[in-house]
């Protein structure tokens, strides 16, 4: 029997002219948004690319939909009439929905992005959006998400190229309809699987006006006839009576070529970096370098004013402005980064600067000095604190509250204090926690067990430490069975309690390896500072000279590249790696201070998986990086 369609879901048929190019794999997308006009336009554009599209207008119908069908991709608005998109995203992740989720919102600020990514989203697009950029982001997320995708699908003499959407048998081209193509691709991607007629409809058609069973049989018959005319045996698509259809069983020597599917990703829990002290210390450490770069720009401004700007000084000023834009952005000083970028653009002009331009240049340098002067490590610390991982302390003696908060700040964490168990349970339900610190004694044991059960019910990977003097073996066993990871003595200090959470975070990421390429050593050092609290092994390169040797020796889980570098730029590096069969599946994230739309489009077009502005790197990078690794099927430790 066919599944029943949720009342509030509107299916969109996969129709359109035969010459429209397909995406690399035809797939089913769920759009969740109550903006009917926007969704109709978006669905129409997706349908033209041969995606199967369903629309849910609220959270309830969206959940009904994902319970009925398996979606390859979900586009979710943050503002829904019955539930916040953030909450729905969390619920989907708790239900083990691992499909990539892209959030849509009108809020263009770092805090909203961090909140969405922490909820389990894989990407975040601000309305109004450019359709081409949105589609590029969809392709990028799917490219690494589904490792069963390959450049060419082949079984025996049959070959299908998803890049050109051509079908060949014994090197002879076969002309097939769009629906026949998607059906053949479905069979090729699952060569030994039997598909019932209902399963074929579910995969290739949407809710609205599905075809009859006879129509599906007609498509199968037409595909068989075209394969037979091309030289294939008549039973190349076999009928398994009473069950459905499949490709002819593979014999020894017949190969089906595609990348092996990796294990399903683990929990989608993400975490934010322990940055507060580390970034503040890095800022202080690099003050001299920043001052040297500013000195070059001031010398450039003086030369411009005197009409004596040499080509060498102009090149040096341009280089230092570029690096300042990147480093100021990385440390979170967006205005300083903007000023440095404007200086860089002025120094890119081929003709000498006019007098007004020269005066403007000098004013910009002065403004930049003021920005640097007032950019403090305290400001960096405050920004980092706002996005740090959160732990919840419950039942702690009041004398320890201040110490817990101080210890958490020192570790780059935030510590919330729950005054009673009712408040604690409410917090567990509403917020994403990295760790739970629970003080309990015999008289509060039952309440403690109830709280642990509430944490377990959330299905989130929270490091749980219980501080207690209870010695009864049965009760201690019950605490462990309910989810306690560590039992500490009741006399444990606040610092020791917080340290257990910190060590869990560090241990969780110790097996993850990253290679980063950037021509600015300061940015590379900051990258290592940002990622090291998780135990990420970060290998830094200032150019691409040793890239392939490094990739071979390190075998990284992910590559970070700057877009603009003096010798070989990141776009060229990405293009080469995507053409190299050894590294086609390596996730590649671009970091750049140049976050204009056209730069992002270029990055996605050459094969990028994600694009992160350096101005939000400190708060967004670890979450985006971890989510990216999870979507590729890599074994990311639970706390991450």
N, C-alpha and C positions, 0 to 999 in steps of 0.2 A: 504493500500500500504506500502511496505517496504521502509524505509528511504534510501536515496542514500548515498553511502560511499564517503567521501572526497577523492579526487584524490591522495593526498600525504600520505594517511593513509594505513598502511599495517596491515590487521587483521591476528591474529594468532589463529588457531583452538585449541580447548581444547580436544586434543587426548592424547593417552598414554596407557600404560599397566594398567590393572584393579587393580593390587595390589599396585599401587602408592598411598600413603596416601594423603588425601585431607586436605586442611587447614580447620580451624574451620568453615568457611563459604565460599562456592565457590563464587567468585566475579569477577567483571570486572575491569581490571587495564589498565590505559593508560600510555604508556611510551613515553616521549617527548624528543628526542635526535637525532641529525643528525649523530651520530657515528653508522653506520649500523652494523658493526661487533659486537660491544659491545651489541647493542640492540638485535641482533639475539641470541646471547648467553644468555643474561638475559631472553629474552622471552622464549627461550627453557627451561630454568631452572624453570621458573614460570609455564609454561604449564605442566611440569612434576608433579607439585603439584596441577593440576586441576584448575588453574586460567584461566580466559578468558582474553587474552592480545591483545591490539591494540597498534600500533606504529605510532606516528606522528613525522615527520622529521623536522617540523618547527613550529613556533608559530601560523601561520595562520591556518594550518590544525589542530592543537591542539584545537584551539577555535571552528572550525567547528565541531570537534568531540564532544566536551563537549556540544555543542548546540543540537546535534543529540541524544546523549546517556547519560545516568546517570552512572557515574563512581564511584566505591566504593573507589578507590585509584588512585592517580596520582604520577608518578615518573618523575621529571622534571629536565633537565640539565640546569645549569646556563648560558651556552654559546650556543645560537642557531643562525642560519644564518640570521634570519630576525628580531629577538628581543632578548633582554636579558631575561634570565629566571626569574630574579627578577621582571622585569616589567610585564612579563606574569603572574607570580604568583599574583601580585597586581591586575591585571585586572580580573583574575579569582575570586579573593576574592570580588572585587567590583561587580561582576556579581552574587554574593551570592552563589558561588560554595563552599560548606562546606566540600567536601570530603578531607580526609587527603592528604597533599602534602609533598612528600619527595624530597629534592633537592639533585642533584648530582653535584659535582664540583671537579676540581683538586686543588682548593685553600684551603689549610689547615691552616687557621688562624682565630683568634677570630673575627676580623672585618667582614670577609666574612660571618661567621656564624651568627653574629648579624644582618647583612644586610638581609640575607635570612629569618631569623626568624621574623624580623620586617615586611617583605613583606607579611607574612602570612603563611610561611612554618611551618610544624609541626616537621620536623626533617631534618637532614643535614648529608650526607654521602660523604666522600672524596674518589675520585678515586685514585688509584685502590682500590677496596673494596673486602671484603670477602663476598661471596654469602650467607653463612650461617648467618652472622651478618645482612646483608641486609634483608633476609627473616625474621629473628627474630624481626627486627625493624618494618617490615610491620605487622607482627602478633601483636606486642605490640601496635602499633597505632590503628589497627582495633579492638583489644580486648576491649578497652574502648570506641572506637568511636561509635560502633554500639551496642546499648543496647538491640537490639532485639536478640542478640546472647545468647544462654544458653547452659548449660552443656548437657541437654537432651531435645529433642523436642518430644511432645507427644500429640496425639489426640485420645481419647477413648482408644482402645486396640492397636493402632499403636504407636510405639516408635522408634525414630531415635536418635542414639548417635553420634553427630558430632566429638567426640574425637576418637572413634574407627571405625566410618563410617559403623556401623552395623544397620540393619533394623530388627525390630521384630514386629510380630503381635500375640497378646495373648502369649507373651514370646517365640514364635516360630521364629527362624531366617529365614529371607527371603534373597535369593541370587539375587541381582539386579546388573545391569551393572552400570559403573560410570555415564553414562548419565541419566539412570533411577534414580540413587541416587540423583543427583543434581536437577532433576525435582521434585522428591518427597520432597526434602528439601525446594525448592522454594514454593511449595504448603503449606507445613507445617508452614513456616515462615509467610505466608499471608493466613490464613485459610479461610477467607471470601471473598477473592479477586478473581474475574474472570480474567483469563489470556487468551488473544487471542493467536492465533498461532504466530502472529508477535511478541507479547510481550514475549512469551516463547523463540523464537529465539533470540530476543534482549538480554534476560537475560542469556541464556545458550550457545549461539554460538557467534562467532566473525564475523567480516566483511567478511573475505575471505571464499568463497565457502559455504554460509549458506545452510542448508538443505531445501529440498522441504517441502511443507505443508504436503504431504503424509508421508514423513519421520517422521515428528513430530507426526502425528496421529498414526504411527506405534509404536513409543516409548510409547505413552500414552496407546495404546492397550496392549503392552507387560507388562507395569507396572500394569495395571488393572488385567491381568491374574495372575500375581505373587501374588498380594494382595488377589485375590479371592482364589487361591490355599492355601494361608496361613490362610484362614478363614474370610477374610473381605467381606462385602457385595459387590456385583458386581458394585454398583453405588457409591462406596467409593470416586472415582474420578468422579464427575458429569459433564455431558455435558450441558452447558447452550446454547441452540440452538441459532445460529446467533451471539454469543459472544465469547465463548471459553470454558475453563475448570476451575474447582475449586474443592476443597475438599467438601465432603458432609456437608451440613449445620450442625453446632454444635447444639446439643440438650441439654436441661438442664441436668447437671450431667456429660457431656462430657467436659473434660478440655483440653485446649491447653496450654502447659507449656512453657513459655519463658518470659524473662524480658520485662517489659513494655517499649515501645519506649519513649524516653524523647523528650522534645521540641527541635526544631532545634536550633542550636547555633546562637547567635546574630552576630553582626559584628565581623570580624576577626581582627579588629585593635588591635595591641599589643603595649606595651609601655616598656620603660626601666626605671630602678630605679633611684631615686634621691639620688645618693650614695656619691657624692663627699665629702661633709663635714662629713657625717655619718661614712663612712668607714675610712676616715683619722683620725677621732676622736677615732674610735674603735681601730685602730692600735696604737695610742698613749696610749690609756687606758691599753692595754695588753702588753706593753713593758716589764713590770716586769715579767709577766708570761713567755714570750718568753726567757727572760734572764735566768730565773730559769731552763728552759728546756735545754738551751745551757750549763748551769753550770753542769748539770747531764752528758751531753755528753762529756764535757771536763774532768770530773772526770773519766768517762769510758775510755777515750783515755789515761789518765795517768795510769790507772790500766792496760790497755792492754800493754802499753810500759814497765811497770814494771813486766809484767807477773803475775799479781795478780788480774785478773778480776774474781770476784765472780759471782755465778749464779744469786744472787739477784741484783747486780749492772748491770749485762748484761740485765736482764729482765727490770730493770728500764730504762736503756739507750734505749733499743728497744722501750719501750712504749713512751718515750719522743721524740724519732726520728720520730715515727709514727705520733704523735700529731703535731710535728713541720712541717712535710711534709704536713699535712692537713691544718694547719693554714697559713703557708707560701703560699700554693697554693690558699687558699680562698682569701687572700689579693692580689693575682695576681703576686706573686714573683715566677715565674716558676722555675728559676735556683736554688733558695734556696730550693724549694720543691723537686727538683730532687736530690740534694745533701742529704737532709734528708732521702729520700727514699733509697738511696744507703747505708747510714749508717744503716738504719733499716734492710736491707737485710744482711749486714755483721753480725749484731748482732743476726740474726736468725740462723746462722751456728751453728751446734751442736758441732763441734770440735773446740778447741781453735784456735784463729787467729794466722796465721804464722807471722813471722817477717815482710815480705813484706806487708801482709794484715794489720798488726798493724800500719806500717808507712803510708800506704794509708789511714787508718781510721783517724789517727791524722791529715793528710793533709786535709781530707774532713771536719773535725771539724773546722779547721782553715779557710777553704774556706767558711764554713757556717757562721762563725762569721763575716767575711768580707761582705758576702751577707746581713746579718741582719744589719750590721753597715751602709751600703749604701742604705738600703731599707727605703725610707722616706715616710711620709704622703703626701708630695707634689707629689711624683711619683704616689701614689694611686689616688690622686685627679685628676691628669692629665689623667690617664687611665679611671677613671669613667666619666670624662667630655666627652671623645670621644664617649661614648655610651649612654649619657644621653638623655632624651626626648627633642625634639626641638620645640620651639615656634617661631613664625614669627611676628615681629613687623612692622607695616605698617603705614606710615603717622605720625610717632612720631616726635615731635620737635627734632632737632639735639642736643639740650642741654640735652635731656634725653637718648641719645644713650648709653653713657658710664654707666649711672645709670641702664639702662635696662639690659645690659650685666652683670653688677656686681650683680644685684638682682637675675638674672637667675642662675648665678654660685652659689650664696648662697643657692638657693632652689634646687640645683642639676639638673638644666635644662641648655640647650643651647639656646641662643637667636640669631636668625639671623635678621638682619636689612635690610628691602627692601627700597631702596631709592625712588622708584616710583611704581605705580600700575602695570605697565607692568612687571617689575621684580618680583613683588609679585605674579602675576598670573602664571608666569613661575615656580616660586618656589613651588607653591601649586600643580602644575601638576607633578613636578619631585620628590618631597620629601614627606616623611611621617611626618605629623605635629601632635604634641600633642595639641598645642594651637595657636590661632590667636589673636593678640592684634592689634586692628584697631582704629587709630585716624582719625576722620572725622569731617568736618564742612559743612555748606551749599554748599559751592562752590565745594567740592569734593564728595558730597553725591552720585551722579550717579555712579562715579567710585567705591565708596565703595560698593554699591549695586551689581555692576558687579562682584567685587571680592568675595563677599559673595555667589553669585550664582555659581562662579567657585569652591569655596570650597564645596558647596552642591553637585555639579556635580560629585565630586570625590567620593562621597558616603562614606567618612571616618568620623568617629566620632571625630571631632575636637572641643575642647572647644573654643568658640568664645566670646571674650569680645570687646565691642565697647566703646571707650572713646570719648564722644562728649558733646557739649553744645547745640546741636540742641534741641529746645523745641517744635517744631511743632509735634502734636500728630500723624498725618498721616505719617510723615517721620519716627518717632520713631517706629510706628507700622510696617512700611515696613522693617525696620532693623531687628526687631524681627521675622517677617515672613520669612525673607531671612536666618535666622539661628543664629542671635545674641542671646547668652545665658544670657549675663549680659551687662547692660548699666551703665557705670560709668561717673561721671562728668568729664569735660575736664580738671579740675584741679587735677585729680587723680595722685598720685605719681607713679613713676616707680615701686617701691616696692609693692604698692597696686595692680597695674595691674598684675604683675607677680604672686602675691599671689592668685589671682582668679583662675589661671591655676593650681597652686599647690593644692589648696583646692579641686578643681574638681577631681584631681587624687586621693587624700586621700579619698574623699567620695565614689569614684567609687569602691574601693576594700574593703570597711568596712565589707561586709557580708561574705567574703571568709575566710575560716578557714583551717589552716594547722597544722598538728602535725609533729614534727621533732625529730628523734632519732639519737643521736651521743654521743659518750663517752667523747668528748672534749667540756667542757663548753664554751671555747673560740669560737669554730665554731658555737655552738648554739646561742651565743650572736650575732655573726656576721650575722647569718641567720635572726634573728629578726631585726637587723639593716637594712639589705637589703630589707626586705619585709614590714617593718613598714610604709614607706612613702605612700604606697597604702592603709593603714589601714588593711592589712592582720592581722588576729588574729592568732598568731603563738604560739603554745604550745610546749615547749621544754622538752624532756626526755633524761636523760643520759644513760638509759638502758631500757630494755623491761619489767621490773618487773610490772609496772603499765600500760602497753600498752592497754590491753583490757578494763580496767576501764576507761582509758582516751578516748579511741575510743567511748565507750558508752556515756560518758558524753559530749564530745566535738562534736561528729558527724562531723568529718572534711570532707572537700571537697577533700583533697589530703594528702598523707603521704610521707615524705622525710626520707630516711634511709641511714645511712652510711653502707658501705659494711663490713668493718672489725672493730669489736668491741671485747673487751676482753672476755665477757661472752657468749652472744648469738649474732652471726653475722647477718647482714642484710639479707643475702640469706636465712637463716633459718626462720627469721621472715616473709619474703615474702612468703615462701613456706607454712607456717602455715596459713597465712591470705588467700591465694588463695584456701586453702582447707576448709575455713570457709565460709558457705553460706552468713553470715552477711556482709562479707567484700570482697567478690569475685569481686565486681564491683568498689571497692575503687581504684582510680588511685594511683600508687606507683612509685615514682621517686627515683633512687639511686644517692647518692652523694659519690664520692670516689676520693681519690688521686691516687688510683690504677686503671688507666684507660686502662690497657692492654686489647688486644682483648679477651683473654680467660676470664678475669674478666667480661667484658661486656656480653660475650656469656652466662656465668653462670647467670648473672642477668636477662637477657631476658628469659632464659630457665625456671627460677622459677616463671616468671610471671610479671617481671618489665614492666612498661609502657615507661620509659625513663631512660637514664643513663647520668649523667652530671659530668664532671671532676671538682674537686674543684678548679683547676687552672683557670677555666673560669666561676666559679660560680657567681662572682660579676657582670659580664656583661651579662651572658646568663640565669641565673636562673629565674628571673621574667618573661621573655618572654616565656621560655619553659613551665613554670608553668601555665601561663595564657592561652597559646595555648592549653595545655593539658586539662584544665578545659573546654575550649570552645568545644573541640572535643568530650567531654563526654556529651555535652548537658546541662551542668550547666549554670545557668543564670549569666554570667559574665557581669558586668556593661560595658556600651558602651565605655567609655574612655580606658578600658583595652583591 
